Amino acid sequence: MIDSLRDTVSIQSQLQEIHNNLKNDLPGIGRIAVAIYDERTDVLKTFVHSTDGVAPFSHYEAKLGQVPSLRSLVESRAPRIIEDLRPCVDGSVHVHRLLETGYRSTYTVPFYDHGQFFGFLFYDSRQPGYFSVSSVRHLTLYSHLISLLIVNEVSRASALRSAISIARKMSHTHSEETGSHLDRMARYARLIAQTLADRNPGDSIDDEFVEFVFLYAPLHDVGKIAIPDRILLKPGKLSDEEFAVMKTHVAAGTDIVESIVTGFNVFSGQHADVLRNIVRYHHEAYDGSGYLTGRRGDDIPLEARIVTVADVFDALTTERCYKPAWSNEAAFAQFRKLSGQRFDPACVEALLENESKIALIQSQFRSSNRFHEAYTEDL
């Protein structure tokens, strides 16, 4: 099911290299992990890790406000050492998972970008009392190195997304895609990717891939910058000639991404390919009836299959100038009908099993206007 997603150096592989170097001096550190923070939803989510043996956390998230011990570290801006995790097990799923996988002591470091909380670094050891004054002093340099790596890569991806979004907004007086739509569909995409990762732990969908699908999903239709407003904002079904023009947004988007990605120099990570694939292949269909290339099945990159489901679901369930909003139940029924035809069955199943989380996303990010796109392909 999973495509080849690791043609270039990932952030996780860079962290593993740092971990290997660190173990020359501190061999007792069996795990380094990074969790990053989404301020808009107060969610702390696993991102990358380097772990000897079984990882205690993967594809995991929690509300920061519901973890008082971590919230206090953010407020104090101070690291924390727990010399023995066993007395802390009561009521803490985090401690329980660490103990289950053999860890006994931990060192936690909050890190920031321009004064704003960005995430946590976690160092774990199977030895109680491992984090002495000297070992913590040694870790200070590594903490700076890792936090710079994470902030640089994630911020660069966010800057790229912002640059493309600004270009799109400047191109049209009326944005055909509201911020609410992009917020929702990006979170649907992340939810689908995370569910696939949980369902297929042996596959190569890691937290890094999930996060970059989330970051880049809103850029899927960037090529519509090149589409005239008379077509883009037409309140009704497009003619065959107009639809032929509309389809050119995929090639235009691919060209835009290549030029901007090169300018931002993001080829150092695999996430550049995630962006390319989302933009180029999000209108392909699972049965090969889509465009522009007519790819089918697993030949369509996974990130594009995910974004297709997320985007169409939000288009169906949101009011447009030419149609009322479908209920979630009606949209789910349509996805069941078209599973294996237009949509990847695994992605559809991942969407359908998250009804309560979908409803929560919809309540958090309500539409502010009716513009999205001026046509809906026949479903």
Secondary structure, DSSP 8 states (H G I E B T S, - for coil): ------SS--HHHHHHHHHHHHTTT-TTEEEEEEEEEETTTTEEEEEEEEESSS-S-SS-EEEGGG-HHHHHHHHHT--EEES-SGGG-TT-HHHHHHHHTT--EEEEEEEEETTEEEEEEEEEESSTT---HHHHHHHHHHHHHHHHHHHHHHHHHHHHHHHHHHHHHHH-SS-SS-HHHHHHHHHHHHHHHHHHHHH-TTSS--HHHHHHHHHHGGGTTGGGGGS-HHHHT-SS---HHHHHHHHTHHHHHHHHHHHHHHHHT-TTSTHHHHHHHHHHHTT--TTS-SSSS---GGGS-HHHHHHHHHHHHHHHTS-BTTB----HHHHHHHHHHHBTTTB-HHHHHHHHTTHHHHHHHHHHS--SSS-S-S-----
